[in-house]
């Protein structure tokens, strides 16, 4: 099959309505389907995108922004002291251990893990590869 062998499909194209060609054109005499006067009624009419009738357009009123802002911030997975209740004393707490115990989810590993001071710390733990909040670090020092 070649492009020269293709046949036209009947009814594939509708004829465009010719406006302003008299009463027999199907669009009437006076305004030819363009309403009464105004910018859109004139021949060759075209209004640019964002044109607001002479008023300063919105895109010119907005400040110029450089770069981009992330729609989300990479926040760490947050965990409180009371979440560590089920773990044995002397355990080394790492993000991998927390993941294995299902205390955090997989995507949170990329963002890191932060331990907060909410709740009591029943047993003594060793923390490795996690961030502690100021209040959590203070609680660990005083405990």
TORDRENFI-391301 format. One line per field, with one value per residue (C-alpha): residue number from 1; residue in three letters; x, y negated, z. Coordinates in nm, 2 decimals, padded with zeros to 4 digits. Each point is the difference from the previous one (the first is absolute). Last residue first. Example, Ala and Ser with C-alpha at 12.3 -4.5 7.8 and 13.67 -1.06 7.14 Angstrom:
nr <- c(2/1)
rest <- c(SER/ALA)
px <- c(01.37/-00.14)
py <- c(00.11/00.34)
pz <- c(00.71/00.07)
END
This chain:
nr <- c(143/142/141/140/139/138/137/136/135/134/133/132/131/130/129/128/127/126/125/124/123/122/121/120/119/118/117/116/115/114/113/112/111/110/109/108/107/106/105/104/103/102/101/100/99/98/97/96/95/94/93/92/91/90/89/88/87/86/85/84/83/82/81/80/79/78/77/76/75/74/73/72/71/70/69/68/67/66/65/64/63/62/61/60/59/58/57/56/55/54/53/52/51/50/49/48/47/46/45/44/43/42/41/40/39/38/37/36/35/34/33/32/31/30/29/28/27/26/25/24/23/22/21/20/19/18/17/16/15/14/13/12/11/10/9/8/7/6/5/4/3/2/1)
rest <- c(UNK/UNK/UNK/UNK/UNK/UNK/UNK/UNK/UNK/UNK/UNK/UNK/UNK/UNK/UNK/UNK/UNK/UNK/UNK/UNK/UNK/UNK/UNK/UNK/UNK/UNK/UNK/UNK/UNK/UNK/UNK/UNK/UNK/UNK/UNK/UNK/UNK/UNK/UNK/UNK/UNK/UNK/UNK/UNK/UNK/UNK/UNK/UNK/UNK/UNK/UNK/UNK/UNK/UNK/UNK/UNK/UNK/UNK/UNK/UNK/UNK/UNK/UNK/UNK/UNK/UNK/UNK/UNK/UNK/UNK/UNK/UNK/UNK/UNK/UNK/UNK/UNK/UNK/UNK/UNK/UNK/UNK/UNK/UNK/UNK/UNK/UNK/UNK/UNK/UNK/UNK/UNK/UNK/UNK/UNK/UNK/UNK/UNK/UNK/UNK/UNK/UNK/UNK/UNK/UNK/UNK/UNK/UNK/UNK/UNK/UNK/UNK/UNK/UNK/UNK/UNK/UNK/UNK/UNK/UNK/UNK/UNK/UNK/UNK/UNK/UNK/UNK/UNK/UNK/UNK/UNK/UNK/UNK/UNK/UNK/UNK/UNK/UNK/UNK/UNK/UNK/UNK/UNK)
px <- c(01.75/00.13/00.20/-00.27/-00.26/00.22/00.05/-00.37/-00.07/00.26/-00.14/00.20/00.11/00.05/00.30/00.08/-00.19/00.10/-00.29/-00.07/-00.35/-00.33/00.04/-00.30/-00.23/00.05/00.37/00.03/00.22/00.08/00.05/00.16/-00.16/00.11/-00.10/-00.35/-00.08/00.00/-00.25/00.07/-00.09/-00.02/00.23/00.23/-00.01/00.09/00.29/00.12/-00.03/00.23/-00.07/00.27/-00.19/00.13/-00.35/-00.24/-00.25/-00.37/-00.01/00.18/-00.31/-00.03/00.32/-00.14/00.07/00.00/00.11/00.21/-00.14/00.09/-00.20/-00.29/-00.10/00.36/00.05/00.15/00.26/-00.05/-00.35/-00.09/-00.28/-00.35/-00.16/00.13/-00.16/-00.33/-00.03/00.01/-00.34/-00.03/-00.29/00.15/00.22/00.14/-00.01/00.00/-00.33/-00.06/-00.23/00.09/-00.33/-00.17/-00.27/00.24/00.11/-00.35/-00.30/-00.32/00.02/00.24/-00.25/-00.02/-00.07/-00.24/-00.10/-00.05/00.24/-00.15/00.21/-00.31/-00.04/00.33/00.37/00.09/00.09/00.11/-00.06/00.29/-00.07/00.00/00.27/00.00/-00.34/00.15/00.33/00.26/00.18/00.36/00.20/00.23/00.10/00.13/-00.13)
py <- c(-00.96/-00.36/00.04/00.19/-00.25/-00.29/00.18/00.05/-00.37/-00.10/00.23/00.32/00.09/00.37/00.19/00.17/-00.02/00.22/00.09/00.00/00.12/-00.17/-00.33/-00.20/-00.17/-00.28/-00.07/00.01/00.24/-00.11/00.24/-00.07/-00.13/00.29/00.25/-00.15/00.15/00.35/-00.05/-00.05/00.19/00.32/00.20/00.06/-00.37/-00.10/00.24/-00.15/-00.35/00.09/00.06/00.20/00.21/-00.02/00.06/00.19/-00.17/-00.01/-00.35/-00.18/-00.17/-00.18/-00.18/-00.17/00.06/-00.25/00.10/-00.28/-00.28/-00.04/-00.30/00.01/-00.23/-00.09/-00.36/-00.10/-00.22/-00.38/-00.14/-00.33/-00.16/00.02/-00.31/00.07/00.35/-00.15/-00.23/-00.38/-00.11/-00.06/00.24/00.28/00.18/00.33/00.19/-00.25/-00.12/00.08/-00.17/00.02/-00.18/-00.18/00.16/00.11/-00.36/-00.14/-00.02/00.21/00.38/00.19/00.24/-00.18/-00.34/-00.13/00.27/00.34/00.29/00.26/-00.11/-00.10/-00.33/-00.14/00.10/-00.14/00.34/00.30/00.31/00.24/00.31/00.32/00.25/00.38/00.05/00.24/00.14/-00.09/00.29/00.10/00.13/-00.31/00.03/00.36/00.34)
pz <- c(08.16/00.00/-00.32/-00.18/00.09/-00.13/-00.33/-00.03/00.07/-00.26/-00.26/-00.08/-00.35/-00.09/-00.14/00.33/00.33/00.29/00.22/00.38/00.10/00.10/-00.20/00.09/-00.25/-00.25/-00.04/-00.38/-00.20/-00.36/-00.28/-00.34/-00.32/-00.22/00.27/00.01/-00.34/00.16/00.28/00.37/00.32/-00.21/00.23/-00.30/-00.09/00.35/-00.01/-00.33/00.13/00.29/00.37/00.17/00.26/00.36/00.14/-00.22/-00.23/00.05/00.16/-00.29/-00.13/00.34/-00.07/-00.30/-00.37/-00.29/-00.35/-00.14/-00.20/-00.37/-00.08/-00.24/-00.28/-00.04/-00.09/-00.33/-00.15/-00.01/00.04/-00.17/00.19/-00.14/-00.15/-00.35/00.00/00.12/-00.30/00.04/-00.12/-00.37/-00.05/00.20/-00.25/00.15/-00.33/-00.28/-00.15/-00.36/-00.24/-00.37/-00.08/00.28/00.21/00.28/00.07/00.04/-00.23/00.04/00.01/-00.23/-00.16/-00.33/00.15/-00.26/-00.25/00.15/00.05/-00.23/-00.30/-00.20/00.18/-00.12/00.03/00.34/00.15/-00.19/00.22/-00.03/-00.20/00.20/-00.06/00.03/-00.16/-00.26/00.09/-00.27/-00.16/00.07/-00.30/-00.03/00.37/-00.07/00.10)
END
